[in-house]
Amino acid sequence: MGENIFVDGAVEIRIAGGAIRMDLASYSSEKKDEKQNPVLEKTGHTLLMTPEGFVQIYAALEKVASRLSDVGILRKKDKTDK
């Protein structure tokens, strides 16, 4: 079984060499922004995938987001949200 990596997001997503590359990030326990919120910092891990793999993951994440919205964990943004 592989290693689990916890992330809070991605700080950069790009296409290079025909692959999608996502630099994964976690909130810093030390660095804060001007409003004193934790800052996302690179974890040192990059997720690499083919375009086909990206499309599969994107579809799966859309389903999860929809379920989270259905149970009230996420709120769908409307055009007035920023």
Secondary structure, 3 states (H helix, E strand, C coil): CCCCCCCCEEEEEEEECCEEEEEEEEEEEEEECCCCCEEEEEEEEEEEECHHHHHHHHHHHHHHHHHHHHCCCCCCCCCCCC
